[in-house]
Amino acid sequence: MLPAFKQSELYTEEDYYNLPEEVRTELIGGRFYDLAAPGRIHQKILGDLYAGIHEYIHSREGDCEVYPAPFAVRLSEDGKTVVEPDISVICDPGKLTDRGCDGAPDWIIEIVSPGSRGHDYVRKLNLYLDAGVREYWIVDPAKEQIFVYHLTEPGIEADAYTFRDKVKAGIYEDLWIDFSEISFS
């Protein structure tokens, strides 16, 4: 049986890590947010993006590592925020633990599902900015758009692309992802 979360209570990362494996949720600011099971198109995009990024890093014997969801990312020292980005790229091996990532990944990609639109566009954008994520991509299959946020001081730089464009990963000099090569059928 899945647990019922009381939104009047604040939870901790230990509560998160003690959940059954089949429970899909994120802990943000001490509150649980349920994650819907991803659809086929979501998983197709995730697989293609992960494969391309993994191949790029592997072929260059790079120091960064890429992880697809589910992969726990502990973003705050207060123990009240653990998220599961669709794709996380971590370039500091000191952040990797047996549980996942302890600290901000360098690059996060979220693929929007119908139920996660506000969560990805607003809540997570602000969360990732505050945590120190360098680059955040929102891939929106319904809009056929990619929003790229460079989260640097003093603020945010944002660019928008379509599924016909090649998009450059800002944390690398020569990694481009050609969205026209991803099959969405």
C-alpha positions as CSV (number, residue, x, y, z in Angstrom):
1,M,0.0,0.0,0.0
2,L,1.3,3.4,-0.9
3,P,1.6,6.0,1.9
4,A,-0.7,9.0,2.2
5,F,1.3,12.2,2.7
6,K,-0.1,14.8,5.0
7,Q,0.7,18.1,3.4
8,S,0.5,19.8,6.8
9,E,3.6,17.9,7.9
10,L,7.2,18.6,6.9
11,Y,9.2,15.6,5.8
12,T,12.9,15.0,5.6
13,E,15.2,13.2,3.2
14,E,15.2,10.2,5.6
15,D,11.4,10.0,5.0
16,Y,12.1,10.1,1.3
17,Y,14.8,7.4,1.4
18,N,12.6,5.1,3.5
19,L,9.7,5.1,1.0
20,P,9.1,1.9,-0.9
21,E,10.9,1.8,-4.3
22,E,7.6,1.8,-6.3
23,V,6.6,5.2,-4.9
24,R,7.5,7.9,-7.4
25,T,7.8,11.2,-5.6
26,E,10.0,14.2,-5.0
27,L,10.7,16.0,-1.7
28,I,10.8,19.8,-2.1
29,G,11.1,22.1,0.9
30,G,9.8,19.2,3.2
31,R,6.7,18.5,1.0
32,F,6.2,15.5,-1.1
33,Y,5.1,15.9,-4.8
34,D,3.8,12.8,-6.5
35,L,5.3,12.0,-9.9
36,A,3.1,10.4,-12.5
37,A,4.4,7.4,-14.5
38,P,6.0,8.8,-17.7
39,G,4.4,8.1,-21.0
40,R,6.0,6.4,-24.0
41,I,7.0,9.6,-25.8
42,H,8.6,10.9,-22.6
43,Q,10.7,7.7,-22.3
44,K,11.7,7.8,-26.0
45,I,13.0,11.3,-25.6
46,L,14.7,10.5,-22.4
47,G,16.4,7.4,-23.9
48,D,17.6,9.2,-27.0
49,L,19.0,12.2,-25.0
50,Y,20.6,10.0,-22.4
51,A,22.2,7.8,-25.1
52,G,23.6,10.8,-27.0
53,I,25.0,12.5,-23.9
54,H,26.5,9.2,-22.5
55,E,28.1,8.5,-25.9
56,Y,29.6,12.0,-26.0
57,I,31.1,11.7,-22.5
58,H,32.3,8.1,-23.0
59,S,33.9,8.8,-26.4
60,R,36.0,11.7,-24.9
61,E,36.8,9.8,-21.7
62,G,35.2,12.7,-19.9
63,D,35.1,13.2,-16.1
64,C,31.3,13.9,-16.1
65,E,28.7,11.2,-15.5
66,V,25.1,11.1,-16.8
67,Y,22.2,9.5,-15.0
68,P,18.6,9.0,-16.1
69,A,15.7,9.0,-13.7
70,P,15.1,7.5,-11.3
71,F,18.2,9.0,-9.7
72,A,18.0,10.9,-6.4
73,V,19.5,14.4,-6.3
74,R,19.8,15.9,-2.8
75,L,19.8,19.7,-3.4
76,S,19.8,21.2,0.0
77,E,21.8,20.9,3.2
78,D,18.7,21.2,5.3
79,G,17.6,17.7,4.3
80,K,14.3,18.7,2.9
81,T,14.8,18.6,-0.8
82,V,15.5,15.4,-2.9
83,V,14.4,15.5,-6.6
84,E,14.6,13.0,-9.5
85,P,15.4,14.9,-12.7
86,D,14.9,13.1,-15.9
87,I,18.6,13.5,-16.8
88,S,21.4,14.6,-14.5
89,V,25.0,15.4,-15.6
90,I,27.4,15.6,-12.7
91,C,31.0,16.7,-13.3
92,D,32.3,16.6,-9.7
93,P,32.8,12.9,-8.6
94,G,32.8,14.1,-5.0
95,K,29.1,14.7,-5.3
96,L,28.2,11.1,-6.2
97,T,27.1,8.8,-3.3
98,D,25.6,5.4,-3.1
99,R,22.2,7.1,-2.9
100,G,22.7,9.4,-5.9
101,C,24.0,13.0,-6.0
102,D,24.7,15.2,-3.0
103,G,24.6,18.7,-4.4
104,A,23.7,20.4,-7.6
105,P,24.4,18.6,-10.9
106,D,26.0,20.7,-13.6
107,W,23.3,20.1,-16.1
108,I,19.7,18.9,-15.6
109,I,17.1,18.0,-18.3
110,E,13.4,17.7,-17.5
111,I,10.9,16.3,-20.0
112,V,7.5,17.9,-19.4
113,S,4.6,15.6,-18.8
114,P,1.0,17.0,-18.8
115,G,0.9,16.8,-15.0
116,S,4.3,18.4,-14.4
117,R,4.1,21.6,-16.5
118,G,4.0,24.1,-13.6
119,H,6.4,21.9,-11.5
120,D,9.1,21.9,-14.3
121,Y,8.6,25.5,-15.6
122,V,8.3,27.3,-12.2
123,R,9.1,25.3,-9.1
124,K,12.0,23.4,-10.4
125,L,13.5,26.4,-12.4
126,N,13.7,28.4,-9.1
127,L,14.9,25.4,-7.1
128,Y,17.7,24.7,-9.6
129,L,18.7,28.3,-9.8
130,D,18.9,28.5,-6.0
131,A,20.8,25.2,-5.7
132,G,23.6,26.2,-8.2
133,V,22.7,24.1,-11.2
134,R,24.7,25.6,-14.2
135,E,22.3,24.6,-17.0
136,Y,18.7,23.5,-17.0
137,W,16.8,22.3,-20.1
138,I,13.0,21.9,-20.3
139,V,12.0,19.6,-23.1
140,D,8.3,20.1,-23.9
141,P,6.9,17.5,-26.3
142,A,3.4,19.1,-26.4
143,K,4.9,22.4,-27.5
144,E,7.7,20.7,-29.5
145,Q,10.1,23.2,-27.8
146,I,13.2,23.1,-25.7
147,F,13.9,25.9,-23.2
148,V,17.6,26.2,-22.2
149,Y,18.4,28.1,-19.1
150,H,21.9,29.1,-18.2
151,L,21.7,29.7,-14.5
152,T,24.7,31.9,-13.9
153,E,25.4,34.9,-11.8
154,P,23.9,37.5,-11.8
155,G,20.8,35.7,-13.2
156,I,19.2,33.6,-15.8
157,E,19.9,33.6,-19.6
158,A,17.2,31.7,-21.5
159,D,16.9,30.5,-25.1
160,A,14.1,28.7,-26.9
161,Y,14.4,26.1,-29.6
162,T,12.1,23.8,-31.6
163,F,12.3,20.1,-32.3
164,R,13.8,21.0,-35.7
165,D,16.9,22.7,-34.1
166,K,20.3,21.6,-33.0
167,V,20.9,22.7,-29.4
168,K,24.3,23.3,-27.9
169,A,25.0,22.1,-24.4
170,G,26.6,25.0,-22.6
171,I,28.7,23.0,-20.2
172,Y,30.6,21.5,-23.2
173,E,32.5,23.2,-26.1
174,D,31.3,20.8,-28.8
175,L,28.2,18.9,-27.8
176,W,25.2,19.6,-29.9
177,I,21.9,17.7,-29.7
178,D,20.0,17.6,-33.0
179,F,16.4,17.3,-32.0
180,S,15.4,16.7,-35.6
181,E,17.1,13.3,-35.3
182,I,14.9,12.2,-32.4
183,S,11.9,10.1,-33.4
184,F,8.7,11.0,-31.7
185,S,6.4,8.4,-33.2
